[in-house]
Amino acid sequence: MSELQISLETMHAQDRDAVERLHARAFGPGRFSRTAFRIREQAGQAESLAFVARVGSLLVAAVQLTPIRIGTHPAFMLGPLTVDPPFEGKGIGGALIERCAIAARAVKRDLIILVGDEPYYKRFGYKRVPMGKISLPGPVDPMRVLALELEPGALANVSGELRGSA
């Protein structure tokens, strides 16, 4: 079997409906009540910081970076990362995560935060945020709050409430 030809692209307005259908399949209607969703809604979407993966013309995965502040420190929140189930396990999610890190470095941010599964994200350099260091505006399992330091020691320089930053 041949390898999939995957292209990573910046998300465009015409991709929104396909991305929304992907999110609905992956997360269901409960996604709107999640704390991370509410933070993204508060901040709005930075189009140049949202990415999709395609196999041919088929949109198979999506991710975005949301501008946030932790106290006064600017950073990004990654997510949701969504890969269509038939395409899971093929490196597409990892490629999108790496693309986000490149984009964050390009705009001189030193930290990306996410709420997710540590066993999956740790292979990309994410580590658990120490308890009490960052507070989110809603219920979140603190064991799932993870950070990627794009500059060594970046996490040591932040603390406080995480808010969307329009």
Backbone as a ProteinNet text record, in pm:
[ID]
protein_1_A
[PRIMARY]
MSELQISLETMHAQDRDAVERLHARAFGPGRFSRTAFRIREQAGQAESLAFVARVGSLLVAAVQLTPIRIGTHPAFMLGPLTVDPPFEGKGIGGALIERCAIAARAVKRDLIILVGDEPYYKRFGYKRVPMGKISLPGPVDPMRVLALELEPGALANVSGELRGSA
[TERTIARY]
84.4	0	88.6	54.1	135.2	103.6	199	179.6	81.4	9	-85.7	-9.6	-57.4	-3.1	-84.6	-25.7	-94.5	-42.2	-133.7	-91.4	-145.1	-59.3	-98.7	-114.9	-225.2	-254.8	-313.8	-303.5	-375.7	-523.3	-604	-747.8	-802.4	-897.3	-962.3	-1110.5	-1176.5	-1318.7	-1401.4	-1368.9	-1447.5	-1429.3	-1332.6	-1311.1	-1396.2	-1454.2	-1521.2	-1629.3	-1715.3	-1823.6	-1768.9	-1669.1	-1610	-1542.2	-1475.4	-1410.1	-1516	-1623.1	-1729.7	-1792.4	-1813.4	-1866.6	-1768.3	-1639.8	-1536.5	-1541.5	-1552.4	-1560.3	-1687.2	-1798.6	-1924.9	-1915.1	-1853.3	-1837.4	-1745.6	-1640.3	-1540.9	-1585.1	-1649.1	-1674.8	-1822.5	-1911.4	-2054.6	-2100.1	-2227.8	-2283.2	-2227.3	-2170.9	-2114.8	-1992.7	-1936.6	-1815.1	-1837.5	-1959.1	-1986.6	-1979	-1988.5	-1984.2	-1844.5	-1750.4	-1615	-1546.2	-1465	-1393.1	-1305.6	-1232.7	-1145.4	-1226.5	-1343.9	-1429	-1470.6	-1506.6	-1550.1	-1436	-1314.6	-1198.9	-1178.9	-1186.5	-1170.6	-1279.9	-1400.6	-1513.3	-1490.8	-1439.6	-1412	-1305.1	-1205.1	-1092.5	-1117.6	-1204.4	-1219.2	-1108.7	-1116	-1018.7	-925.1	-798.4	-698.7	-680.8	-737.2	-739.7	-601.4	-501	-367.6	-306.3	-374.1	-322.8	-411.2	-488.9	-570	-524.1	-510.7	-453.5	-540.9	-538.2	-609.4	-512.8	-549.1	-474.4	-570.7	-517.9	-597.3	-524.2	-604.3	-557.1	-629	-554.1	-616.1	-697.1	-824.2	-909.6	-992.9	-977.6	-1056.2	-992.6	-1067.7	-1021.2	-1034.2	-920.8	-920.8	-880.8	-833.1	-791	-784.2	-794.4	-788.3	-737.3	-678.1	-632	-624	-627.1	-607.1	-531.8	-470.3	-409	-495.8	-533.1	-612.6	-523.6	-523.2	-445.7	-504.5	-419.2	-461.7	-362.9	-399.4	-309.7	-318.4	-204.1	-197.3	-147	-236.1	-204	-187.4	-68.7	-42.3	44.4	83.1	175.5	100.7	136.8	70.8	120.6	26.5	59.2	-48.6	-49.6	-153.2	-211.4	-336.8	-399.5	-418.7	-373.4	-387.8	-517.4	-589.8	-705.4	-828.4	-925.5	-921.3	-839.3	-771.2	-703.1	-798.9	-838.9	-936	-885.5	-879.7	-842.4	-958.5	-1004.9	-1112.9	-1068.3	-1150.6	-1108.2	-1040.5	-1086	-1014.6	-869.3	-833.4	-698.6	-614.7	-667	-590.8	-472.9	-368	-252.9	-160.6	-176.2	-94.1	0	10.7	102	44.2	-82.4	-143.1	-157.7	-205.6	-218.9	-84.1	16.9	151.8	204.3	178.8	223.7	155.1	26.9	-44.1	6.5	36.8	91.4	225.5	309.4	440.3	422.2	324.7	297	255.7	178.6	137.6	257.8	350.3	470.1	551.2	563.7	635.6	565.7	433.1	356.5	370.2	367.2	378.4	516.9	620.3	755.9	768.7	704.1	714	655.7	559.3	502.1	554.5	667.2	742.7	666.4	591.5	530.7	618.3	622.4	711.7	640.6	505.5	431.6	301.2	270.7	141.6	82.1	-43.4	-116.2	-223.9	-257.8	-373.1	-433.6	-554.6	-620.5	-633.2	-560.8	-561.6	-494.9	-476.7	-421.3	-269.3	-210.7	-65.1	6.2	-42.2	30.3	42.9	-53.9	-45.3	47.5	27	96.8	240	276.6	413.1	518.4	485.2	584	616.4	535.2	559.7	619.5	657.6	723.4	632.8	505.4	413.3	432.7	419.9	430.3	321.1	289.9	183	221.4	125.1	144.5	130.2	223.2	210.8	77.7	19.6	-108.6	-103.6	-207.9	-221.8	-147.9	-66.1	11.7	-76.5	-170.4	-260	-401.8	-489.7	-630.9	-709.7	-804	-890.3	-1029.3	-1104.2	-1234.5	-1347.6	-1327.2	-1430.3	-1371.7	-1456.3	-1407.2	-1313.9	-1195.6	-1095.6	-1020.2	-995.5	-911.5	-768.7	-712.2	-578.7	-469.9	-494.6	-396.6	-390.5	-488.3	-495	-448.5	-407	-356.9	-207.2	-171.8	-35.8	22.5	155.5	224.1	342	363.9	482.7	563.7	683.1	772.1	847.7	821.3	892.7	1026.9	1041.2	1168.3	1188.4	1306	1328.6	1296.1	1222	1188.3	1068.4	1001.2	887.9	777	750.9	643.2	673.7	799	837.8	802.5	788.8	763.5	616	526.3	383.2	310	202.5	106.5	-16.1	-126.9	-248.4	-360.6	-459.9	-578.4	-553.1	-597.6	-589.4	-717.8	-702.3	-817.9	-791.4	-898.5	-885.9	-842.5	-761.9	-708.4	-744.4	-846.7	-894.1	-791.9
-117.8	0	123.8	222.9	343.5	437.3	524.3	622.1	728.7	783.6	890.9	1018.2	1089.9	1221.3	1324.2	1376.9	1469.3	1609.4	1704.1	1843.9	1919.4	2002.1	2088.7	2228.7	2293.8	2425.9	2513.6	2642.6	2736	2719.4	2719	2705.5	2832.7	2815.4	2928.6	2929	3039.7	3054.5	2940.8	2897.3	2791.4	2655.5	2643.5	2518.4	2509.9	2619.9	2624.3	2518.3	2502.5	2404.3	2263	2228.3	2094	2073.1	2175	2164.4	2149.6	2225.1	2215.1	2075.1	2017.3	1880.5	1780.3	1801.1	1716.3	1724.9	1846.2	1864.6	1800.5	1816.7	1759	1606.4	1544.1	1397.6	1354.3	1430.8	1391.2	1418.9	1533.6	1577.3	1585.8	1580	1584.9	1720	1728.4	1857.3	1907.8	1819.1	1860.5	1949.3	1961.2	2040.9	2187.7	2236	2377.8	2415.3	2317.2	2347.3	2333.5	2284.5	2265.8	2400.4	2406.9	2529.8	2576.4	2486	2525.2	2586.1	2530.9	2586.2	2728.4	2750.1	2884.5	2985	2943.1	3032.8	3069.4	2970.4	2998.1	3091.4	3069.7	3155	3298.9	3317	3448.5	3522.3	3448.3	3510.9	3530.1	3448.9	3451.8	3371.1	3358.3	3274.7	3360.9	3333.4	3397.5	3307.7	3347.1	3260.7	3212	3295.2	3252.6	3150.5	3124	3029.6	2905.8	2879.5	2758.2	2680	2549.3	2466.7	2344.4	2298.8	2177.7	2083.6	1956.6	1855.7	1796	1773.5	1713.5	1591.8	1495.8	1385.5	1405.6	1446.1	1490.1	1614.9	1613.9	1729.3	1709.9	1595.8	1562.5	1620.8	1703.7	1759.4	1650.2	1610.6	1497.1	1534.6	1656.9	1696.3	1848.6	1897.9	2042.1	2071.8	2189.4	2237.6	2389.1	2453.1	2597.6	2639.9	2755.7	2822.9	2943	2954.3	3067.2	3159	3289.1	3381.8	3389.6	3377.1	3384.3	3471.7	3499.5	3561.1	3480	3461.1	3400.1	3511.7	3567.1	3693.6	3796.3	3852.6	3948.3	3888.8	3764.1	3699.6	3646.5	3691.9	3639.7	3499.4	3415.1	3277.1	3229.4	3100.7	3040.4	2919.4	2889.6	2764.3	2682.3	2557.5	2468.4	2389.6	2380.8	2293.6	2361.2	2283.3	2138.6	2079.7	1973.1	1893.1	1779.5	1772.9	1672.2	1601.6	1469.9	1389.1	1292.5	1289.8	1198.8	1055.7	976.2	843	754.2	748.6	660.3	702	824.6	875.6	886.6	839.4	841.7	745	774.5	685.6	693.1	794.7	809.1	930.4	991.1	1103.5	1239.3	1244.4	1370.6	1465.9	1415.2	1499.6	1555.4	1471.5	1516.2	1622.9	1606	1706.5	1840.4	1837.5	1962.6	2026.7	1945.1	1997.1	2066.1	2003.9	2064.4	2192.9	2194.2	2315.7	2430.2	2400.1	2502.3	2558.6	2473	2520.3	2614.5	2580.3	2667.4	2802.2	2800.4	2925.3	3011.4	2949.2	3024.9	3089	3014.3	3071	3188.1	3176.8	3281.2	3414.5	3408.5	3533.7	3564.2	3501.5	3531.1	3500.2	3391.1	3344.5	3232.7	3222.2	3124.2	3008.5	3005.7	2906.4	2871.4	2741.1	2692.6	2606.8	2633.1	2559.3	2476.5	2362.8	2286.9	2208	2162.8	2070.9	1939.9	1837.6	1713	1598.7	1490.5	1367	1370.6	1372.7	1378.6	1265.5	1141	1035.2	1063.1	1126.6	1158.9	1277.9	1386.3	1511.5	1517.3	1433.1	1442.9	1409.7	1328.2	1296.2	1416.6	1522.2	1646.3	1754.6	1715.7	1808.5	1873.6	1841.1	1899.8	1832.1	1913.3	1859.1	1920.5	1850.1	1894.8	2025.8	2117.6	2244.5	2217.8	2267	2246	2300.1	2224.1	2261.4	2403.6	2480.1	2614.6	2722.1	2685	2784.5	2863.2	2794	2856.7	2818.6	2918.7	2888.8	2917.3	2829.2	2844.1	2883.6	2955.4	3008.3	2906.4	2789.9	2687.7	2557.1	2455.9	2327.1	2259.1	2223.2	2151.4	2059.6	1938.2	1848.1	1903.1	1948.2	2008.6	1914.1	1784.2	1688.3	1690.9	1755.3	1760.8	1895.2	1987	2116.1	2099.1	2111.5	2084.4	2207.7	2215.5	2329.6	2282.6	2353.5	2336.2	2464.5	2453.8	2569.3	2581.4	2687.7	2712.2	2777.9	2834.1	2885.4	2818.6	2763.2	2697.5	2792	2739.8	2816.9	2908.3	2907.2	2998.2	2979.5	2857.3	2830.7	2889.9	2897.2	2954.2	3102.4	3167.5	3311.9	3349.4	3250.8	3282.2	3223.2	3289.6	3235.6	3325.5	3269.3	3348.8	3288.7	3371.6	3329.4	3327.7	3221.6	3209.5	3267.3	3360.3	3424.6	3432.9	3429.1	3453.9	3597	3617.8	3750	3784.5	3865.6	3900.4	3979.6
0	0	0	-78.5	-85.7	29.8	60	166	121.8	218.5	188.9	154.1	57.2	24.9	102.4	208.1	298.3	273.9	263	253.1	374.5	433.9	544.4	487.7	522.7	469	578.2	557.8	643.5	614.3	718.5	700	635.9	544.6	477.8	511.7	486.8	518.3	458.9	338.6	274.5	342.9	434.6	508.5	635	678.2	809.2	825.8	725.6	739.4	753	673	680.7	816.3	867.3	998.3	1107.1	1098.8	1198.9	1197.9	1080.2	1071.8	1133.8	1110.5	1169.4	1321.9	1375.5	1521.3	1576.7	1507.1	1554.2	1561.5	1461	1462.8	1577.4	1599.7	1699.6	1842.5	1865.3	2002.6	2039.6	1941.8	1969.3	2020.9	2057.3	2099.3	2232	2314.3	2442.8	2430.4	2309.4	2290.6	2325.5	2311.5	2335.1	2482.8	2572.3	2714.8	2774.4	2697.5	2748.8	2771.1	2874.8	2908.6	2792.9	2729.9	2618.4	2504	2477.1	2371.3	2407.4	2533.1	2575.2	2565.5	2595.8	2582.3	2436.4	2347.1	2203.6	2153.4	2200.1	2159.5	2205.8	2325.1	2381.1	2300.4	2256.1	2187.6	2038.9	1982.2	1837.6	1773.7	1643.6	1572.8	1490.2	1500.8	1416.2	1294.6	1181.5	1062.4	1021.7	1035.1	991.3	1087	1198.8	1298	1310.3	1205.5	1199.1	1076.7	1094.1	988.3	962.4	838.9	800.9	730.8	732.4	657.3	555.9	437.1	330.2	274.7	235	154.5	21.2	-79.4	-204.2	-175	-210.8	-182.2	-55.5	11	129.1	255.3	326.3	453.2	558.5	620.1	712.6	855.4	877	1011.6	1020.5	1143.1	1164.3	1305	1318.5	1448.5	1441.5	1556.1	1557.6	1682.7	1672.4	1786.6	1819.5	1945.4	1991.5	2073.4	2042.8	2124.4	2265.9	2365.2	2505.5	2582.1	2705.4	2802.6	2929.9	2991.4	3123.6	3212.8	3292.2	3357.7	3247.5	3235	3126.2	3016.1	3031.1	2937.3	2814.2	2694.1	2573.7	2539.7	2500.6	2463.3	2366.3	2340.2	2256.2	2325.9	2290.8	2330.8	2203.7	2207.1	2093.6	2106.5	1996.9	1993.7	1937.3	1906.4	1913.4	1799.2	1829.3	1727.9	1694.5	1570	1528.3	1403	1408.6	1292.7	1266.4	1142.5	1104.4	1135.9	1206	1251.6	1147.1	1021.5	927.7	901.8	942	915.8	1042.7	1154.8	1279.6	1271.1	1346.1	1352.9	1232.5	1152.3	1031.6	1038.4	1157.7	1175.6	1140.5	1104.5	1062.9	1181.8	1295.3	1414.6	1457	1456.8	1493.7	1400	1271.2	1173.7	1198.7	1234.9	1264.5	1393.9	1493.6	1619.3	1593.1	1514.2	1481.1	1400.7	1310.4	1231.2	1322.3	1425.9	1522.5	1598.3	1637	1707.7	1618.6	1491.6	1397.4	1385.9	1375.5	1362.9	1487.7	1605.8	1730.4	1743.2	1706	1709.3	1611.3	1496.8	1394.1	1441.5	1532.2	1584.8	1725.1	1758.1	1881.1	2009.6	2011	2135.1	2190.2	2321.9	2382.8	2451.4	2442	2518.2	2447.3	2443	2395.3	2506.4	2538.1	2641.3	2572.6	2630	2581.4	2695.9	2673.7	2765.5	2688.9	2734.7	2658.7	2731.8	2659.4	2714.7	2713.8	2832	2843.5	2769	2775.3	2704.1	2553.4	2492.8	2350.2	2326.6	2399.2	2369.9	2420.4	2516.7	2570	2464.8	2367.7	2262.6	2175.1	2184.7	2110	2199.7	2322.3	2413.1	2515.9	2516.2	2614.6	2749.3	2853.9	2989.3	3075.5	3181.8	3271.1	3338.6	3344.2	3413.8	3563.5	3645.4	3790.1	3843.9	3936	3996.3	4050.9	4021.4	4074.7	3996.7	3901.4	3825.8	3729.4	3664.8	3568.8	3606.4	3613.8	3639	3511.8	3483.9	3367.8	3415.3	3332.5	3374.5	3366.5	3417.8	3415.8	3462.8	3472.2	3522.4	3423	3471.9	3392.6	3487.4	3444	3521.1	3514	3625.6	3621.8	3570.7	3574.6	3523.6	3370.9	3307	3160.9	3104.5	3190.9	3143.7	3115.4	2988.4	2942.3	2875.5	2872.3	2811.3	2727.8	2619.4	2538.3	2548.8	2605.5	2614.2	2482.4	2410.4	2285	2311.6	2428.8	2481.3	2616.7	2642.7	2771.5	2888.2	2985.5	3104	3089	2974.5	2951.7	3054.3	3094	3188.6	3326.4	3361.6	3490.5	3499.9	3385.3	3382.7	3384.1	3393.1	3388.3	3507.9	3543.8	3640.1	3635.2	3674.9	3679.7	3596.9	3573.3	3500.4	3349.9	3286	3141	3082	2989.3	2923.9	2775.2	2699	2555.3	2531.9	2431.8	2401.4	2258.3	2241.3	2106.1	2028.8
[MASK]
++++++++++++++++++++++++++++++++++++++++++++++++++++++++++++++++++++++++++++++++++++++++++++++++++++++++++++++++++++++++++++++++++++++++++++++++++++++++++++++++++++++

